Amino acid sequence: MPIFIRHYDDQFGSDARATARSGDGDALVDRVYAHLSPIYDLVFGPVLQSGRIAAVARLALEPGHHVLEVGAGTGLNAALYPTSCRVTAIDRSAPMLEKARARIGRRGYRHIRLFEMDAASLTFPDDSFDRVYAPYLVSVVTDPVAVLREMARVCRPGGRIVIVNHFRSANPILSRLERAASPLTVHLGFKADLDLSPVLARAGLKPLSIEKVNYPRLWSLVTCLKN
Ligand SMILES: C[S@@+](CC[C@H](N)C(=O)[O-])C[C@H]1O[C@@H](n2cnc3c(N)ncnc32)[C@H](O)[C@@H]1O
């Protein structure tokens, strides 16, 4: 199977619609990641890798599983998937996907395919994937609830939805700092003060487990089951 990036309507036919949003939030995200793409791996690679490893373990992958990775960025998770699985990975940033394409090409991964797509309007049919995984995405997107609803929609009943992300701390001092820092961190590509519980509740997701990951343990690994 060739390794490729292509626009999703090539693959999913006439039902697929170009749904990229053009709001200010998305434009800011696009600008930030276009600038970050050359240095992303250096800044956010090794420092967040133990969280990625723990998250892929929570996917509990079995041979033949089809995984959707949402917000794949430069492809830092690519090496973590067994070649016995199929992985469809999407991101809305062309410069980030270009890095992912190069990485996947260099390593010769034929089980991973990449699409440029918006996470808030996935063009896959309902119940398409065994596992849906969002690494360090949810606090980046302009509409986290819409993205989580889309992730749940495309996951098959009984499938797993795994999220690794920084959320607002329960510690009141840290929480205040995060709130104060958030207007600045958006320029680094994420909001520092997103509340986990209301976002999950509004998306209709109930966590099976929530674990702390990375060092310091400021990131949450959330595993949900689709009923
Ligand atoms: C912090 S990076 C995470 C990259 C990678 N998952 C990792 O483990 O490092 C966030 C990624 O989400 C992407 N992104 C932001 N908003 C998006 C959206 N609405 N749809 C798809 N991708 C989006 C960005 O382009 C960026 O590549």
The ligand as a MOL file (V3000), in Angstrom:
LIG
                    3D

  0  0  0     0  0            999 V3000
M  V30 BEGIN CTAB
M  V30 COUNTS 27 29 0 0 0
M  V30 BEGIN ATOM
M  V30 1 C 0.0900 19.8120 20.1270 0
M  V30 2 S 0.0110 19.1790 18.5000 0 CHG=1
M  V30 3 C -0.0330 17.4260 18.8130 0
M  V30 4 C 0.6830 16.6380 17.7510 0
M  V30 5 C 0.8600 15.1420 18.0450 0
M  V30 6 N -0.4150 14.5000 18.2570 0
M  V30 7 C 1.7550 14.8750 19.2160 0
M  V30 8 O 1.5870 13.8270 19.8600 0
M  V30 9 O 2.6930 15.6350 19.4660 0 CHG=-1
M  V30 10 C -1.6480 19.5110 18.0490 0
M  V30 11 C -1.9780 19.1650 16.6100 0
M  V30 12 O -3.3900 19.3070 16.4480 0
M  V30 13 C -3.6460 19.8440 15.1660 0
M  V30 14 N -4.9790 20.4410 15.1550 0
M  V30 15 C -5.3980 21.5510 15.8010 0
M  V30 16 N -6.6940 21.7780 15.5640 0
M  V30 17 C -7.1120 20.7840 14.7450 0
M  V30 18 C -8.3500 20.4560 14.1460 0
M  V30 19 N -9.4570 21.2000 14.3590 0
M  V30 20 N -8.4150 19.3690 13.3570 0
M  V30 21 C -7.3200 18.5840 13.1410 0
M  V30 22 N -6.1100 18.8480 13.6750 0
M  V30 23 C -6.0120 19.9270 14.4780 0
M  V30 24 C -2.5300 20.8410 14.9540 0
M  V30 25 O -2.3800 21.1350 13.5810 0
M  V30 26 C -1.3430 20.0880 15.5740 0
M  V30 27 O -0.6790 19.3090 14.6060 0
M  V30 END ATOM
M  V30 BEGIN BOND
M  V30 1 1 1 2
M  V30 2 1 2 3
M  V30 3 1 2 10
M  V30 4 1 3 4
M  V30 5 1 4 5
M  V30 6 1 5 6
M  V30 7 1 5 7
M  V30 8 2 7 8
M  V30 9 1 7 9
M  V30 10 1 10 11
M  V30 11 1 11 12
M  V30 12 1 11 26
M  V30 13 1 12 13
M  V30 14 1 13 14
M  V30 15 1 13 24
M  V30 16 1 14 15
M  V30 17 1 14 23
M  V30 18 2 15 16
M  V30 19 1 16 17
M  V30 20 1 17 18
M  V30 21 2 17 23
M  V30 22 1 18 19
M  V30 23 2 18 20
M  V30 24 1 20 21
M  V30 25 2 21 22
M  V30 26 1 22 23
M  V30 27 1 24 25
M  V30 28 1 24 26
M  V30 29 1 26 27
M  V30 END BOND
M  V30 END CTAB
M  END
